[in-house]
Amino acid sequence: MILLAEGTIGNRIKLARATLGWSQEELAEYMNTTKSMISYYENDHGDMKESLIREFAEALKTTYEFLACGVINGTKLSGKAAEMLQIFASMDDITQNVFLIQARVLEHYKMIPI
């Protein structure tokens, strides 16, 4: 079972930074950037490229899966699975329910011999 942390990428960056006991200034120094850029990303301004999320994950001693998708059980996900979770997390509740129904139907038909 995969457990997901709620919130945004920015929230999870902030959580991981706080878990390490680092200030925004300390993280900025470690990543060779400014405190204002750390604040910018923690407040979810702008799109973050996969490479930047991976840099944050390395700096914060966590996983890409946690920052990008909220996966907290340590399971390594394939690129497709991580992308799917990221897309799912961005959907509203109604769209998530429709998506889950469709995924369950596809899973059911996978088990039927053709």
Backbone as CSV, one residue per row, in Angstrom:
resi,resn,N_x,N_y,N_z,CA_x,CA_y,CA_z,C_x,C_y,C_z
1,MET,0.842,-1.180,0.000,0.000,0.000,0.000,0.887,1.243,0.000
2,ILE,0.544,2.184,-0.843,1.286,3.439,-0.922,0.544,4.478,-0.102
3,LEU,1.248,5.129,0.788,0.664,6.198,1.590,1.058,7.527,0.971
4,LEU,0.117,8.459,0.952,0.385,9.765,0.363,0.246,10.861,1.401
5,ALA,1.187,11.794,1.368,1.114,12.980,2.214,0.301,14.024,1.467
6,GLU,-0.567,14.693,2.172,-1.364,15.738,1.544,-0.533,16.997,1.387
7,GLY,-1.059,17.906,0.614,-0.397,19.187,0.432,0.261,19.293,-0.924
8,THR,0.996,20.361,-1.084,1.640,20.675,-2.350,3.124,20.335,-2.286
9,ILE,3.777,20.429,-3.421,5.227,20.227,-3.445,5.895,21.214,-2.492
10,GLY,5.451,22.456,-2.552,6.023,23.475,-1.666,5.863,23.129,-0.199
11,ASN,4.680,22.629,0.164,4.448,22.207,1.553,5.393,21.086,1.957
12,ARG,5.608,20.147,1.036,6.481,19.019,1.349,7.951,19.431,1.408
13,ILE,8.347,20.406,0.594,9.710,20.946,0.692,9.900,21.590,2.066
14,LYS,8.923,22.389,2.458,8.981,23.059,3.757,9.039,22.050,4.897
15,LEU,8.221,20.991,4.804,8.199,19.941,5.826,9.550,19.239,5.908
16,ALA,10.102,18.878,4.749,11.397,18.185,4.737,12.501,19.087,5.292
17,ARG,12.452,20.363,4.960,13.449,21.316,5.471,13.329,21.441,6.983
18,ALA,12.089,21.552,7.473,11.864,21.675,8.917,12.291,20.402,9.651
19,THR,12.080,19.255,9.020,12.482,17.983,9.624,13.985,17.940,9.842
20,LEU,14.731,18.535,8.925,16.187,18.606,9.081,16.618,19.699,10.053
21,GLY,15.659,20.558,10.421,15.984,21.674,11.310,16.693,22.813,10.598
22,TRP,16.540,22.887,9.289,17.206,23.920,8.499,16.309,25.132,8.316
23,SER,16.923,26.278,8.263,16.212,27.499,7.890,16.205,27.603,6.372
24,GLN,15.413,28.534,5.851,15.431,28.768,4.411,16.820,29.216,3.962
25,GLU,17.482,30.001,4.802,18.828,30.477,4.473,19.808,29.316,4.358
26,GLU,19.709,28.356,5.274,20.622,27.208,5.246,20.391,26.353,3.993
27,LEU,19.124,26.133,3.644,18.831,25.363,2.441,19.310,26.117,1.206
28,ALA,19.090,27.422,1.193,19.534,28.239,0.057,21.046,28.152,-0.107
29,GLU,21.769,28.225,0.984,23.233,28.134,0.919,23.656,26.761,0.394
30,TYR,23.011,25.720,0.888,23.340,24.355,0.453,23.090,24.179,-1.047
31,MET,21.996,24.805,-1.545,21.627,24.652,-2.950,22.208,25.747,-3.839
32,ASN,23.021,26.607,-3.251,23.669,27.694,-3.994,22.638,28.599,-4.684
33,THR,21.652,29.032,-3.887,20.625,29.937,-4.385,20.309,30.942,-3.285
34,THR,19.215,31.655,-3.400,18.860,32.672,-2.413,17.688,32.216,-1.548
35,LYS,17.565,32.834,-0.391,16.438,32.562,0.505,15.125,32.881,-0.202
36,SER,15.106,33.946,-0.992,13.861,34.314,-1.679,13.438,33.249,-2.693
37,MET,14.394,32.565,-3.308,14.040,31.479,-4.236,13.468,30.282,-3.481
38,ILE,14.035,29.987,-2.310,13.489,28.892,-1.495,12.057,29.234,-1.092
39,SER,11.836,30.445,-0.650,10.497,30.902,-0.275,9.548,30.819,-1.469
40,TYR,10.030,31.218,-2.629,9.254,31.186,-3.875,8.725,29.774,-4.138
41,TYR,9.606,28.784,-4.033,9.198,27.401,-4.292,8.356,26.822,-3.158
42,GLU,8.671,27.170,-1.919,7.872,26.671,-0.795,6.447,27.215,-0.840
43,ASN,6.263,28.350,-1.479,4.933,28.944,-1.592,4.264,28.614,-2.925
44,ASP,4.818,27.622,-3.623,4.229,27.078,-4.844,4.049,28.091,-5.969
45,HIS,5.017,28.968,-6.116,4.998,29.891,-7.243,5.772,29.256,-8.391
46,GLY,5.191,29.239,-9.548,5.874,28.707,-10.717,5.884,27.196,-10.763
47,ASP,6.160,26.688,-11.955,6.284,25.250,-12.168,7.700,24.802,-11.853
48,MET,7.817,23.668,-11.220,9.132,23.113,-10.930,9.410,21.975,-11.895
49,LYS,10.560,22.026,-12.539,10.968,20.939,-13.426,11.379,19.736,-12.580
50,GLU,11.302,18.563,-13.192,11.681,17.337,-12.501,13.101,17.438,-11.943
51,SER,14.010,18.013,-12.715,15.403,18.103,-12.273,15.536,18.933,-11.003
52,LEU,14.752,20.003,-10.886,14.817,20.834,-9.682,14.224,20.098,-8.483
53,ILE,13.140,19.372,-8.699,12.550,18.586,-7.604,13.566,17.560,-7.123
54,ARG,14.291,16.956,-8.051,15.320,15.977,-7.676,16.453,16.647,-6.897
55,GLU,16.822,17.877,-7.261,17.851,18.610,-6.508,17.373,18.877,-5.082
56,PHE,16.115,19.304,-4.940,15.557,19.516,-3.605,15.561,18.210,-2.812
57,ALA,15.164,17.108,-3.450,15.117,15.815,-2.759,16.502,15.429,-2.248
58,GLU,17.507,15.603,-3.083,18.873,15.267,-2.665,19.327,16.164,-1.516
59,ALA,19.095,17.457,-1.645,19.507,18.402,-0.600,18.803,18.117,0.716
60,LEU,17.535,17.736,0.639,16.719,17.544,1.843,16.729,16.107,2.350
61,LYS,17.561,15.273,1.722,17.721,13.873,2.160,16.383,13.137,2.182
62,THR,15.631,13.329,1.104,14.345,12.654,0.953,14.278,12.110,-0.467
63,THR,13.103,11.707,-0.890,12.967,11.127,-2.227,12.208,12.057,-3.160
64,TYR,12.469,11.866,-4.435,11.715,12.578,-5.463,10.226,12.233,-5.325
65,GLU,9.935,10.962,-5.071,8.549,10.509,-4.960,7.803,11.235,-3.843
66,PHE,8.506,11.485,-2.734,7.852,12.217,-1.635,7.558,13.643,-2.053
67,LEU,8.552,14.349,-2.591,8.337,15.755,-2.937,7.334,15.916,-4.070
68,ALA,7.471,15.134,-5.119,6.618,15.310,-6.293,5.206,14.785,-6.092
69,CYS,5.080,13.660,-5.394,3.787,12.970,-5.335,3.247,12.767,-3.924
70,GLY,4.081,12.974,-2.918,3.636,12.767,-1.545,3.759,11.345,-1.059
71,VAL,4.464,10.488,-1.789,4.621,9.091,-1.395,5.522,9.033,-0.162
72,ILE,5.010,8.459,0.924,5.777,8.487,2.167,6.184,7.119,2.690
73,ASN,5.912,6.051,1.959,6.287,4.748,2.492,7.619,4.244,1.967
74,GLY,8.322,5.058,1.212,9.641,4.678,0.742,9.642,3.839,-0.517
75,THR,8.480,3.548,-1.075,8.411,2.769,-2.296,8.956,3.590,-3.457
76,LYS,9.873,3.003,-4.200,10.375,3.665,-5.396,9.370,3.443,-6.512
77,LEU,8.998,4.496,-7.182,8.033,4.404,-8.265,8.724,4.570,-9.603
78,SER,8.187,3.911,-10.625,8.685,4.132,-11.976,8.331,5.557,-12.381
79,GLY,8.944,6.039,-13.416,8.641,7.382,-13.906,7.179,7.545,-14.266
80,LYS,6.595,6.506,-14.895,5.182,6.567,-15.279,4.278,6.608,-14.056
81,ALA,4.592,5.811,-13.044,3.770,5.790,-11.832,3.859,7.120,-11.099
82,ALA,5.050,7.682,-11.018,5.223,8.979,-10.358,4.463,10.064,-11.111
83,GLU,4.536,10.022,-12.441,3.812,11.004,-13.250,2.312,10.864,-13.049
84,MET,1.836,9.610,-13.004,0.419,9.379,-12.811,-0.065,9.910,-11.463
85,LEU,0.725,9.679,-10.418,0.352,10.192,-9.097,0.361,11.715,-9.070
86,GLN,1.319,12.313,-9.749,1.390,13.776,-9.786,0.162,14.341,-10.505
87,ILE,-0.223,13.728,-11.616,-1.415,14.165,-12.348,-2.657,13.965,-11.485
88,PHE,-2.765,12.793,-10.846,-3.909,12.492,-9.989,-4.030,13.515,-8.858
89,ALA,-2.906,13.859,-8.244,-2.919,14.813,-7.126,-3.387,16.200,-7.562
90,SER,-3.213,16.529,-8.837,-3.615,17.856,-9.308,-5.094,17.935,-9.678
91,MET,-5.789,16.782,-9.690,-7.205,16.740,-10.071,-8.116,17.128,-8.911
92,ASP,-9.313,17.639,-9.250,-10.309,17.886,-8.211,-10.942,16.546,-7.804
93,ASP,-11.732,16.538,-6.737,-12.301,15.293,-6.197,-13.153,14.535,-7.207
94,ILE,-13.978,15.234,-7.962,-14.860,14.563,-8.929,-14.025,13.873,-10.003
95,THR,-13.037,14.573,-10.534,-12.181,13.999,-11.570,-11.385,12.821,-11.019
96,GLN,-10.924,12.909,-9.766,-10.219,11.782,-9.155,-11.126,10.559,-9.078
97,ASN,-12.391,10.754,-8.709,-13.333,9.629,-8.615,-13.557,8.993,-9.984
98,VAL,-13.718,9.806,-11.027,-13.894,9.284,-12.380,-12.651,8.495,-12.797
99,PHE,-11.495,9.053,-12.520,-10.230,8.390,-12.851,-10.127,7.029,-12.161
100,LEU,-10.472,6.981,-10.877,-10.398,5.721,-10.137,-11.360,4.677,-10.696
101,ILE,-12.558,5.093,-11.055,-13.523,4.156,-11.646,-12.961,3.591,-12.946
102,GLN,-12.407,4.462,-13.776,-11.841,4.003,-15.046,-10.656,3.063,-14.815
103,ALA,-9.802,3.376,-13.862,-8.645,2.520,-13.571,-9.095,1.158,-13.071
104,ARG,-10.141,1.121,-12.240,-10.651,-0.161,-11.736,-11.240,-1.007,-12.866
105,VAL,-11.936,-0.363,-13.807,-12.489,-1.085,-14.955,-11.348,-1.668,-15.778
106,LEU,-10.324,-0.876,-16.048,-9.172,-1.373,-16.813,-8.496,-2.531,-16.097
107,GLU,-8.345,-2.444,-14.799,-7.727,-3.523,-14.021,-8.574,-4.793,-14.100
108,HIS,-9.882,-4.628,-14.030,-10.795,-5.779,-14.104,-10.656,-6.474,-15.451
109,TYR,-10.650,-5.729,-16.542,-10.583,-6.322,-17.869,-9.210,-6.907,-18.173
110,LYS,-8.197,-6.474,-17.472,-6.864,-7.055,-17.638,-6.870,-8.526,-17.217
111,MET,-7.734,-8.868,-16.271,-7.780,-10.224,-15.726,-8.619,-11.173,-16.578
112,ILE,-9.362,-10.662,-17.539,-10.204,-11.492,-18.373,-9.410,-11.946,-19.601
113,PRO,-9.303,-13.290,-19.780,-8.565,-13.785,-20.964,-9.266,-13.401,-22.246
114,ILE,-8.484,-13.031,-23.224,-9.072,-12.630,-24.512,-8.871,-13.730,-25.528
